[in-house]
Amino acid sequence: MTPLVAGAVLTAAVSHASWNAIAHQIRDKLVSFTLIAGGGALIGAVLACLAPLPAPAAWPHLGLSAVLHVAYMLLLMRSFTLGDFGQMYPIARGTAPLVVTVLAAVLVHEIPDGQQLTGVAVACAGLVGLAVWGIRGAGRSPHWPALLAALATGLAIAGYTVVDGMGVRSAGTPLGYTAWLMIAEGLAIPAYALYQRRSELAGQLRPYAVRGLLGAALSVTAYGLVLWAQTRAPLAPVAALRESSIIVGAAIGTLLFKERFGTPRLAAAGLMVVGIGLMLHGG
């Protein structure tokens, strides 16, 4: 991984944690994800006018990825409704590189070395620590629906990461692939919101429009950079470095949402980051 690729992925990590914080901050999650998904589709439409069409081999990946992205957004909405940002975000994001490592080995034949496998084990220990610490805070038993929603979110992230890694490599145009993915995934949640809220939807969206569209721009930027990086580096290290956003998310949860992170959570998140670092530097 070159410094340019690493810098792009780190920028994506900060952008990703930021748009997730915006989505969490808007109390009505259907409103927040309608703005972010719909805004992403609009940005994708503009980008599609500027970029060539992806190659035919990429379109099946685009279709499957769009389905996985919609599932991811629905699960993320559920996670943010049930749990604290400071825990939901690291659990969901921390799950992904572990699963990507396995899927990349099986599907793309990118086999991790011993150091990367050690990183997987260390990151898993951190993930378990976050889960055991409890979803609702110290001294309370885990809130299992929130935990399961966060873990399922991580599985969805891993699924679309590998699918998109294969798809963007066959597309011949990372920008074109990004554009059409944003269009394909961005219409489902706004359509559902319109069905649910009908004439009330426009009034509900208006107060949050600026924040929501900012979140959409950050979301497109974050994933566009990751897709570009996947054409220039193996999938597992890119996925691992992207999840340095866990640290950004932890800081946002503490500073912006006034969530108590606590020493045990800090230690668990630290283990996850160490594990991710081992995965990144292996090979």
N, C-alpha and C positions, 0 to 999 in steps of 0.2 A: 504494500500500500504506500503510494507516494505521499509526500507532505500535502500536495494539492488535494488529493482524494481525502486524506484525513481531515484537512481543514473544511472541506465541503460537508463531510459527515458530521463534524462537530457543530458547524453552523446549522445543519438540519436538526441536531439534537436540541439546541437552544430554541429554535423556531417551533419544534414539536411540543416541547414542554410549555411554551408560551401559549400556543393555541389551545392546548388542553386546559390550561388555567382559565382562559377566557370562557371556554365551554362550561367549566365547572362553576364559574362566577355567576353566570346567568341562571337564575333559579329554575326557570321553566326549561327543562332540558330539551323538550321537543322544539321549542323556539330556538334555542342556541344551536342545535344540530341542523335545523332547517336552514338557518342563515349560513352556517359554515359549509354544509354540503351544497346548498344551492349557489352560494357565492363561488365555491370551487368549480361548479359546473359552468358558471358564467366565465370565469377565468380560463377554464379549459377550452371553451368555445372560441375565445379570442386567440389563445395559443394555437388552436387547430388551424386557424387561418394563416398562421405564420410558419408552420412546420409541415414537412411532407407526411403523407399517410404512413403508418407503420406497415411493414411487410405483411403479406397474408399469413405467414406462420405465427405472427404475434397475436392475431385476433382471438383464437381460442383462449389464450392466456388472459387477454383483456376481459373476456366474458366471465371466466371463472374468478378472476381477481375482483371484478366489480361486485359479484355476489359475496365474496369473502369480506370486502370492505364494508358493505352494507351491514352484514352480520356483526362486524367489528364495531361499527358506530352504534348499533342497537345495544350491544353488550356494554360498550363504554358508557352510554347513557344510563344504563341500569347500574353500573358500578358507581358512577358519580352520584346517583340518587341514594344509594344505600350506604356508602362509606365515605371516609375522609379522603380528600385529594392526596394528602401526604402518604397514605398507605395504598389506596387503589392504584395510583399511578406507578409506583415502583413494582408492585406485584404484577400488574399487567405487562409492563415493559420488561421486567426482569425475566418473566417466563419465556419471552419470545426468542432471545438468542440461544437459549438452551435447546429449544425445539428446532430452531433453524439449523443448528450444528448437526443434529441427527438427520433432518430432512435433506440438507445439502449433501451429506455423505451418501445417502441412499439414492437420491434422485439425480444429483448433479456430479456425483463421484468426487466431491471435494472432501477428502478424508482428513480429519483433524489429527495432529500429532499428540504426543503424551502431554505436553504443556497445555495444549488447548483442552484436552480431556480433564486435566486437573482444574483448569478454569471452570469447566462445566460443573464439576463437583463442588467447588468453593462457592460458585454463584448459587447453586441449588441450596447449599447450607444457609446462605443469606436469605433466600426466598422463604425457606421453611421458618427461619427466625422471624421474618416479618409476619408470616401467617400466624405463628404461635403467639406472638405478642398481642394479637387481638385486633380486630378491625375497628372497634369502637373506642380503643384507648386502653391504657394500662389498668390492670385490675379487673378487667371484664373478659368474659368468655368470647371467643371469636363469633362474629356475626356471619354464619355460614353462607347465607344467600349472597352477601357482598363478596365474600372470599371466592365463592364459585364463579360469580360473575366476572371478577378480576382475572381469575385463572383462565376462564373461557375466552376472555378478551385477548389474553396472551397467546392462546392457541390460534385464534383468528389472525393475529398479527404475524405469527410464524408462518401460517398458511399462505397469506398473500405475499409475504416477503419472498418466499421461495418461488411461488408462481410468477411474481413480477420479475424476479431475477432472471428466470428462464425466458420470460416474454420480452423484456426490454433488450436482451442480448440478441434476440432474433428479429427485433423490430427494425433495426437499422437507423432509428431516430429516437433517442431518449426523450426529446422534447415532444415529438408527435405521440409517443406512447403515453407520456404524462398527460397530454391534452385530452386524448380520447378516454383515458382512464377516469379523469376528473368528470368528464361528461357522463360516462356510463354509470359511475357510482353516485354521482351527485343529484340525480333526479328522484331516486326512490323515496328518501325521507321527506323532501318537500311535497311530493305527491301524497304521501301518507298524511302529512300534517294538514294539507288542504282538505283531504277527505274527512279528517277528524274535526278540524276547527271551522272549516267552511268560511263564511263571510267574516268571522271574527279573527281570522289568522293575520290579515294585513295589519290590523290595529295592534295585535300582540307582538308582531315583528318590529314595528316602527321604533319603539323606544330603544331597542337593542341593535338596530341596523348597523351602526358604525362599528361597534365592538364585534358583531358577528362577521361582518365583511373583512375586518382586520384579521380575525381568526381564520377566515377562509384563505386570505392571502398568505398567512404564515403556514397554513396546512399545505397549500400547493407548493410553496417554496421548500418546505421541509421534505416532502416526499419526492419532489422533482430532483433535488440534490441527491437523495438516496438512490433513486433509479439511475441517475448518471453514474454514481459511484459503483453501482453493481455491474456496470459494463467494463469497469477497470480494475476490479479487485474481487476476490472470492466472497461469497455471500455471508458466511459465518462471521468473519472479522468485521465486515461492514455493519451487520446486524448488532454485533457486540459493541462496537464503538458508538453506534447510534444511541444505544441505551445508556450512554453517559448522561443522557437527559434525565436519568433518575436523580442525579445530584441537583440538577436545576429544578426538577419537580419538588424535591424535598425542601429546597430553599424557598420556593414559591409558596408551598403549603404552610411553612412556618411564618414567613414574613407577610404574605398577603392575606392568607386565610386565618392566621393566628392559631394554627393547629399545633398542639404540643407534639414534637417529634420524639423527644426523650432519648436517653442514652442507649437503651436496648434497640430501639429502631435505628438509631444512628449506626450502631455496631453491625446490625443486620444489613443495612444498606451498604455499609463499607465493605462487608464480605462480598456482596453482589458485585460491587465495582471492582474489587481485586480480582474476582473470578473473570469478569469481563475483560480486564486488562490482560490476564494470562491467555485468554482465548485470542485476544487481538495480537499479542506479541509471539504467539506460537507459530510454528510453521517455518 
